[in-house]
Amino acid sequence: MNDCFIGDHVHPITRNDGSLCPIVDFNYSALDPDTAETLIPLSLAVSGVARILSWATELEDLRSNGARIAALSVLLGSTDKYRSLAAIAREAKVSRAIISRWLLELRDRYGIRMSMRGSLIRENCRQAQQRSVAAGRHVSQGGKKTALAANRPD
């Protein structure tokens, strides 16, 4: 008796070398696909890391440089310490808009086509500036003191 099917439609078994063995209908090749992982040369990876570090440390203020690294971490999806750009902005004592601008600058400089929390940062910044202009509070309109004086009743 060599490899003959025994069992029913619920519990298929076979006899293999004198012992009973269950038959498993599973695609084991799905676990170990034959397609090789795409690899890049080490020099290309090192160049990418060097460019990111150059961007991250180009400011004079070490706190701002750290905020850039934290913002990049949030952009890449890490949820270790900071969950939002606003949390980074609070700790770094800068505005969230500045942090967004830093990330846009990184994307533009190196042609990164990665979504940034909804891909609406540019549009949100543009709309915020338009609202500031309409309300007479935009920096191009003379600053805060001028805007306050213009809105003060005589």
Secondary structure, DSSP 8 states (H G I E B T S, - for coil): --SEEEE-SSSEEEEETTEEEE-----GGGTS-SS------HHHHHHHHHHHHHHHT-SS-HHHHHHHHHHHHHHTT--SS-SSHHHHHHHHTS-HHHHHHHHHHHHHHHT-----SSS-HHHHHHHHHHHHHHHT--GGGTHHHHHHHHHS--
